[in-house]
Amino acid sequence: MKLSFSTLGCPEWSYERVLEEAARNGYDGVEVRGILGEMKAEKIPCFALGRQQAARHMAEAAGVKLIGFGSSASFHDPAKLEGALADGRAAIDLAHALGMGFVRVFGDKVGPEDDEEEIIARVAEGVRELCRYAAGTGVAVLQEVHGDFNLARRVLGVADKVQEDNFGFLWDAAHSDKTYGDDWPEFYAAIRPLVKHVHFKDHVRQPDGTFRLCSTGEGDIPLIPILRALEKDGYAGYVSLEWEKAWHPELPAAEEEFPHFIRYIRERM
């Protein structure tokens, strides 16, 4: 099983340190979700034009694969469509330049007064446009299981309308856990053919219906059974720790969780 981490978990690290820590801890890859707090692909200084090949060579020298870019593009809001497309295109351009395999996008919201089918169609339109922009680059566009798009019928509704070879799902197991819990095999069976990347983190399912993030293995998400199902089905992608330190500064530091995560998984797989 190939393991990676998202830079969301280390928002204060330089690009050099990201690569050093990945190599030192035995990670196979790194998923870029901002460097030194800058999230937009075209604004990250170490990836600016004229520096991209140096950044790519640094990763190769460290023996760490740059696997994908986590954009913030989401398509549920028609007022933000052009901005989302611009973010997505910039991310695709950067991913292509650095040899990354995918760009992540979102659905993301379906409000109580919204027409669900209309939202699904809008999301599919935006995603399909990015897939066509990325055609021939080797970059896939992956919709994350996230927010209100953590139901099989919603993500599959998008897939049915996109119908592009370079489309797939980024399965965030924590987001599907909020809906399916221990019935996760039902969700996995529905989306399995299109799962191209996986996010792992752990949380405690609290009595009041909320979820508290915690260190890997200390929560209620059946991480190891999910990994075994993926392995059994020949999953060839990465499983990436998405330690949400950038959004939850109260979490323990990456220096603690990054080595813990890889030990936890390697000892059990």
C-alpha positions as CSV (number, residue, x, y, z in Angstrom):
1,M,0.0,0.0,0.0
2,K,1.5,3.4,-1.1
3,L,1.2,6.0,1.7
4,S,1.4,9.8,1.4
5,F,0.4,12.8,3.4
6,S,-1.3,16.1,2.5
7,T,0.6,19.3,3.3
8,L,-2.6,20.5,4.9
9,G,-1.1,18.9,8.0
10,C,2.0,21.0,8.0
11,P,1.0,24.5,7.0
12,E,4.2,26.1,8.5
13,W,6.7,23.8,6.7
14,S,8.8,24.9,3.7
15,Y,8.7,22.8,0.5
16,E,12.2,21.6,1.4
17,R,11.1,20.4,4.8
18,V,8.0,18.7,3.4
19,L,10.3,16.5,1.2
20,E,12.8,15.9,4.0
21,E,10.1,14.7,6.5
22,A,8.4,12.6,3.9
23,A,11.6,10.8,3.0
24,R,12.7,10.5,6.7
25,N,9.4,8.9,7.7
26,G,9.2,6.5,4.8
27,Y,6.3,8.1,2.9
28,D,6.0,7.2,-0.8
29,G,4.4,10.5,-1.9
30,V,3.2,14.0,-1.0
31,E,-0.2,15.5,-1.8
32,V,0.2,19.3,-2.1
33,R,-2.5,21.3,-0.3
34,G,-0.7,24.5,0.1
35,I,2.9,25.4,1.0
36,L,3.6,27.9,3.8
37,G,0.0,28.7,4.0
38,E,-0.5,29.6,0.3
39,M,-3.3,27.4,-1.2
40,K,-3.6,28.7,-4.7
41,A,-1.5,26.9,-7.3
42,E,-0.4,29.9,-9.2
43,K,0.7,31.8,-6.1
44,I,2.9,29.2,-4.4
45,P,6.4,30.8,-4.7
46,C,8.4,27.5,-4.9
47,F,6.2,26.4,-7.9
48,A,6.4,29.7,-9.8
49,L,7.3,29.7,-13.5
50,G,11.0,29.2,-13.7
51,R,11.1,27.2,-10.5
52,Q,8.9,24.3,-11.4
53,Q,11.6,22.0,-12.8
54,A,13.8,22.7,-9.8
55,A,10.9,21.7,-7.5
56,R,10.3,18.5,-9.5
57,H,14.0,17.6,-9.4
58,M,14.1,18.2,-5.6
59,A,11.3,15.7,-5.1
60,E,13.0,13.1,-7.4
61,A,16.2,13.5,-5.5
62,A,14.4,13.0,-2.2
63,G,12.7,9.8,-3.6
64,V,9.3,11.3,-2.9
65,K,6.6,11.4,-5.6
66,L,4.4,14.6,-5.9
67,I,1.1,12.8,-6.4
68,G,-1.5,15.4,-6.7
69,F,-2.8,18.9,-6.0
70,G,-5.7,19.7,-3.7
71,S,-7.5,22.7,-5.2
72,S,-10.4,24.5,-3.6
73,A,-12.5,24.5,-6.7
74,S,-16.2,23.7,-6.0
75,F,-19.2,23.9,-8.4
76,H,-22.4,24.0,-6.4
77,D,-22.6,27.8,-6.4
78,P,-23.3,29.3,-9.9
79,A,-22.0,32.7,-8.8
80,K,-18.5,31.2,-8.2
81,L,-18.3,29.0,-11.3
82,E,-15.8,31.1,-13.2
83,G,-13.5,31.4,-10.2
84,A,-13.7,27.7,-9.6
85,L,-12.8,26.9,-13.2
86,A,-9.9,29.3,-13.1
87,D,-8.6,27.7,-9.9
88,G,-9.0,24.3,-11.4
89,R,-7.2,25.2,-14.6
90,A,-4.3,26.7,-12.7
91,A,-4.0,23.6,-10.6
92,I,-4.1,21.3,-13.7
93,D,-1.3,23.4,-15.3
94,L,0.8,23.1,-12.2
95,A,0.1,19.4,-11.8
96,H,1.1,18.8,-15.4
97,A,4.4,20.7,-15.0
98,L,5.3,18.9,-11.8
99,G,4.3,15.4,-13.0
100,M,1.4,15.0,-10.6
101,G,-1.4,12.6,-11.4
102,F,-4.5,14.4,-10.2
103,V,-6.2,17.6,-9.1
104,R,-8.9,17.4,-6.4
105,V,-12.2,19.4,-6.7
106,F,-15.4,19.5,-4.7
107,G,-19.1,19.3,-5.2
108,D,-19.8,20.6,-2.5
109,K,-23.1,21.8,-0.9
110,V,-26.7,20.9,-1.4
111,G,-28.9,23.2,0.7
112,P,-32.3,22.2,2.1
113,E,-34.1,24.4,-0.4
114,D,-31.9,23.4,-3.4
115,D,-33.0,21.2,-6.3
116,E,-30.6,18.3,-5.8
117,E,-30.6,17.2,-9.5
118,E,-29.9,20.8,-10.5
119,I,-26.9,21.0,-8.2
120,I,-25.6,17.6,-9.5
121,A,-25.9,18.8,-13.1
122,R,-24.1,22.0,-12.3
123,V,-21.3,20.2,-10.5
124,A,-21.0,17.7,-13.4
125,E,-20.8,20.6,-15.9
126,G,-17.9,22.2,-14.1
127,V,-16.0,18.9,-13.5
128,R,-16.5,17.9,-17.1
129,E,-15.1,21.2,-18.3
130,L,-11.9,20.7,-16.2
131,C,-11.6,17.1,-17.4
132,R,-11.6,18.3,-21.0
133,Y,-9.1,21.0,-20.2
134,A,-6.8,18.3,-18.7
135,A,-7.2,15.9,-21.6
136,G,-3.8,14.7,-22.8
137,T,-1.9,16.0,-19.8
138,G,-1.9,12.8,-17.7
139,V,-3.8,14.7,-15.0
140,A,-7.1,13.3,-13.7
141,V,-9.8,15.4,-12.1
142,L,-11.0,13.8,-8.9
143,Q,-14.1,14.8,-7.1
144,E,-13.7,14.4,-3.3
145,V,-16.3,12.7,-1.2
146,H,-16.9,15.7,0.9
147,G,-19.6,17.9,2.4
148,D,-23.0,17.1,1.1
149,F,-21.5,15.0,-1.7
150,N,-20.9,12.1,0.7
151,L,-23.8,10.1,-0.5
152,A,-23.4,7.5,-3.2
153,R,-26.4,8.7,-5.3
154,R,-24.9,12.2,-5.4
155,V,-21.3,11.4,-6.5
156,L,-22.6,8.7,-8.9
157,G,-25.0,11.2,-10.3
158,V,-22.0,13.5,-11.1
159,A,-20.1,10.5,-12.6
160,D,-23.0,9.5,-14.8
161,K,-23.1,13.0,-16.3
162,V,-19.3,13.6,-16.6
163,Q,-18.4,10.5,-18.6
164,E,-14.8,11.4,-19.1
165,D,-11.9,8.9,-18.9
166,N,-9.8,11.2,-16.7
167,F,-12.5,11.6,-14.0
168,G,-12.6,9.7,-10.7
169,F,-13.3,9.9,-7.0
170,L,-11.2,10.9,-4.1
171,W,-12.7,8.8,-1.3
172,D,-12.4,10.7,2.0
173,A,-13.3,7.9,4.4
174,A,-14.1,10.3,7.3
175,H,-16.7,12.1,5.2
176,S,-18.5,8.9,4.1
177,D,-18.3,7.7,7.7
178,K,-20.4,10.6,8.8
179,T,-23.3,9.1,6.8
180,Y,-22.6,5.4,6.5
181,G,-20.6,4.6,9.6
182,D,-20.0,0.8,9.9
183,D,-22.1,0.3,6.8
184,W,-19.2,1.7,4.7
185,P,-19.1,-1.5,2.5
186,E,-22.4,-0.3,0.9
187,F,-20.8,3.0,-0.1
188,Y,-17.5,1.5,-1.1
189,A,-19.2,-1.1,-3.4
190,A,-21.1,1.7,-5.2
191,I,-18.1,3.9,-5.9
192,R,-15.3,1.3,-6.1
193,P,-14.7,1.4,-9.9
194,L,-13.9,5.1,-9.8
195,V,-11.8,5.4,-6.6
196,K,-8.5,6.8,-7.7
197,H,-7.2,8.3,-4.4
198,V,-8.1,7.9,-0.7
199,H,-7.9,10.3,2.3
200,F,-7.5,8.9,5.8
201,K,-8.0,10.6,9.1
202,D,-9.8,9.4,12.2
203,H,-12.6,10.8,14.4
204,V,-14.7,9.8,17.4
205,R,-18.4,9.5,16.7
206,Q,-19.8,11.5,19.7
207,P,-23.2,10.9,21.3
208,D,-24.6,14.2,20.2
209,G,-24.0,13.3,16.5
210,T,-20.9,15.4,16.1
211,F,-17.4,14.1,15.3
212,R,-14.1,14.9,17.1
213,L,-10.9,14.5,15.1
214,C,-8.3,12.4,16.8
215,S,-5.0,10.6,16.2
216,T,-5.0,7.6,13.8
217,G,-6.4,4.5,15.5
218,E,-8.0,6.3,18.4
219,G,-11.3,6.9,16.8
220,D,-14.2,5.0,15.3
221,I,-13.5,4.9,11.6
222,P,-12.7,1.3,10.5
223,L,-9.5,2.3,8.8
224,I,-7.8,-1.1,8.6
225,P,-10.8,-3.0,7.3
226,I,-11.1,-0.3,4.6
227,L,-7.5,-0.8,3.7
228,R,-7.9,-4.5,3.5
229,A,-10.8,-4.2,1.2
230,L,-8.9,-1.8,-1.1
231,E,-5.9,-4.2,-1.1
232,K,-8.1,-7.2,-1.9
233,D,-9.6,-5.3,-4.8
234,G,-6.2,-4.4,-6.2
235,Y,-6.3,-0.7,-5.5
236,A,-3.1,0.8,-7.0
237,G,-3.4,4.4,-5.8
238,Y,-2.2,6.1,-2.7
239,V,-3.7,6.4,0.8
240,S,-3.0,9.9,2.1
241,L,-3.1,11.1,5.6
242,E,-5.1,14.3,5.7
243,W,-4.2,15.7,9.1
244,E,-6.3,18.9,9.2
245,K,-3.8,21.0,11.2
246,A,-4.4,24.0,9.0
247,W,-8.1,24.1,9.9
248,H,-7.8,22.7,13.5
249,P,-4.7,24.2,15.1
250,E,-5.5,22.5,18.4
251,L,-4.5,19.1,16.8
252,P,-1.1,17.7,17.7
253,A,1.8,18.7,15.5
254,A,2.7,17.0,12.2
255,E,5.9,16.0,13.8
256,E,3.9,13.7,16.0
257,E,1.1,12.5,13.7
258,F,3.0,11.9,10.5
259,P,5.4,9.2,11.9
260,H,2.6,7.8,14.0
261,F,0.3,7.3,11.0
262,I,2.8,5.4,8.9
263,R,3.8,3.2,11.8
264,Y,0.2,2.4,12.6
265,I,-0.6,1.4,9.0
266,R,2.6,-0.5,8.3
267,E,2.3,-2.5,11.5
268,R,-1.2,-3.7,10.6
269,M,-0.8,-4.2,6.9
